[in-house]
Amino acid sequence: MRRYAPALLLAASLLGACSVLEAPPQVRGNKVDADQLKELIPGTATRADVTSLLGSPTAKATFDDNTWIYISEVTQPRVGRVQGINSQDVVTAVFDDRGVLQSLTHKTKDDAKSVSVVARATPSPGSDSTFMQQLLGNVGKFTAGPTAGGNSSGGDSGATFGAK
């Protein structure tokens, strides 16, 4: 048993070092703290209050400047450098025309709905020719035309450079 003790100690220390080398979580977007949301009371808080507490919004609604959206995501690299999502949060603040906060909603990763992606291709205009057909398709379609420097017979090349 004493012969294996150094090997076991080495293996335990190597496994323990794996957690030390783990990459730290990365916060993306505007992370809103739950305590800050409690300070904002709909009907009394204004745009200035929301900006001073939460900062500027990540986005505004496309057709409504009175809807502010704060989006955040905490990710951490996992095996093979694949980003794992630890948490996702979306806070929506809706104001009236006077700039007074009307409602606050908070959505998390648990509120997300899965979306199925359709694997279709959008058709592009033109023919369905292959690369080789496109490459060789222009062979023989060009005709020799007059050259800019004249021809060998000394005659007119067909190009006029001024009024006669």
C-alpha positions in Angstrom: 0.0 0.0 0.0 2.9 2.3 0.7 4.3 1.8 -2.8 1.1 3.2 -4.3 0.8 6.2 -1.9 3.0 8.6 -4.0 1.1 7.6 -7.2 -2.3 8.1 -5.6 -1.2 11.5 -4.2 0.1 12.6 -7.6 -3.2 11.5 -9.3 -5.3 13.3 -6.7 -3.3 16.5 -7.1 -3.5 16.4 -10.9 -7.3 15.9 -10.7 -7.6 18.7 -8.2 -5.7 21.0 -10.5 -8.3 20.6 -13.2 -10.8 22.8 -11.3 -8.1 25.5 -10.8 -7.5 25.7 -14.6 -11.2 26.0 -15.4 -12.1 29.1 -17.3 -14.1 31.7 -15.4 -17.7 32.5 -16.4 -18.1 35.3 -18.9 -20.9 37.8 -18.6 -22.3 39.1 -21.9 -24.8 42.0 -22.1 -26.2 44.0 -19.3 -26.6 41.9 -16.2 -29.4 43.2 -14.0 -29.3 42.4 -10.3 -32.6 41.3 -8.6 -32.1 43.8 -5.8 -31.9 46.7 -8.4 -35.3 45.5 -9.8 -36.9 45.7 -6.4 -36.0 49.4 -6.2 -37.9 50.2 -9.4 -41.6 50.7 -8.7 -43.9 50.9 -11.7 -46.0 54.1 -11.6 -43.3 56.1 -9.8 -40.0 55.4 -11.4 -38.9 57.3 -14.5 -36.6 56.7 -17.4 -33.8 58.6 -15.5 -34.3 56.3 -12.5 -34.1 53.2 -14.6 -31.0 54.5 -16.5 -29.2 55.4 -13.2 -29.9 52.0 -11.7 -29.6 49.6 -14.6 -27.7 51.6 -17.2 -28.6 52.1 -20.8 -30.7 49.3 -22.3 -29.2 46.6 -24.5 -31.9 47.3 -27.1 -35.2 49.2 -27.6 -38.2 47.7 -29.2 -38.2 48.1 -33.0 -41.3 50.2 -33.3 -41.7 51.5 -29.8 -39.1 53.7 -28.0 -41.0 53.3 -24.8 -40.0 49.7 -24.4 -36.4 49.0 -23.2 -34.8 45.6 -23.2 -31.9 44.5 -21.0 -30.4 41.2 -22.2 -27.7 39.2 -20.4 -26.1 35.8 -20.6 -23.5 34.1 -18.5 -21.5 31.5 -20.4 -18.5 29.3 -19.5 -16.3 27.3 -21.8 -16.8 23.5 -21.5 -15.1 20.5 -23.0 -13.8 21.2 -26.5 -14.2 25.0 -26.1 -18.0 24.7 -26.5 -19.7 27.6 -24.7 -22.1 26.3 -22.1 -24.9 28.7 -21.0 -25.1 29.1 -17.2 -27.9 31.6 -17.2 -29.9 33.9 -19.5 -32.0 36.9 -18.4 -34.2 39.4 -20.2 -35.7 42.4 -18.4 -38.2 44.5 -20.2 -39.1 48.0 -19.0 -42.2 49.6 -20.5 -42.8 53.4 -20.1 -45.7 55.6 -20.9 -45.5 58.8 -23.1 -44.5 60.9 -20.1 -41.5 58.6 -19.3 -43.0 56.9 -16.2 -42.3 53.2 -15.8 -45.5 51.2 -16.4 -44.3 47.6 -16.1 -41.2 45.5 -15.5 -40.9 41.9 -16.7 -38.1 39.4 -16.0 -37.7 36.3 -18.1 -35.0 33.6 -17.5 -33.7 30.6 -19.4 -36.6 28.5 -18.0 -39.1 30.8 -19.8 -37.5 30.2 -23.2 -39.3 28.2 -25.8 -37.5 25.8 -28.1 -37.6 26.6 -31.8 -37.2 24.1 -34.5 -35.0 25.2 -37.4 -36.2 24.3 -40.9 -33.4 23.0 -43.1 -34.2 24.4 -46.5 -32.3 26.3 -49.1 -33.4 29.5 -50.6 -33.3 29.2 -54.4 -31.1 31.7 -56.2 -31.8 33.0 -59.7 -30.0 31.5 -62.6 -29.4 28.0 -63.8 -28.4 25.0 -61.8 -25.1 24.5 -63.5 -22.1 23.0 -61.8 -18.8 24.7 -61.3 -17.2 23.0 -64.3 -20.1 23.9 -66.5 -19.8 27.5 -65.5 -16.0 27.5 -66.0 -16.1 25.8 -69.5 -19.4 27.4 -70.6 -17.8 30.5 -72.0 -15.3 28.6 -74.2 -16.0 29.5 -77.8 -18.5 32.3 -77.1 -16.0 35.1 -77.7 -15.4 36.6 -81.1 -12.4 38.5 -82.2 -13.1 42.2 -82.5 -11.2 45.2 -83.5 -8.1 46.0 -81.4 -7.5 49.4 -79.9 -4.0 49.8 -81.5 -5.1 49.2 -85.1 -4.6 46.2 -87.3 -1.6 45.0 -89.2 -2.9 46.2 -92.6 -2.7 49.8 -91.6 -6.4 50.5 -92.2 -9.0 52.1 -89.9 -9.5 50.1 -86.7 -13.1 51.3 -86.4 -12.4 53.4 -83.3 -13.0 57.2 -83.6 -11.3 59.5 -81.2 -12.7 62.8 -82.3 -14.9 64.6 -84.9 -13.8 64.4 -88.5 
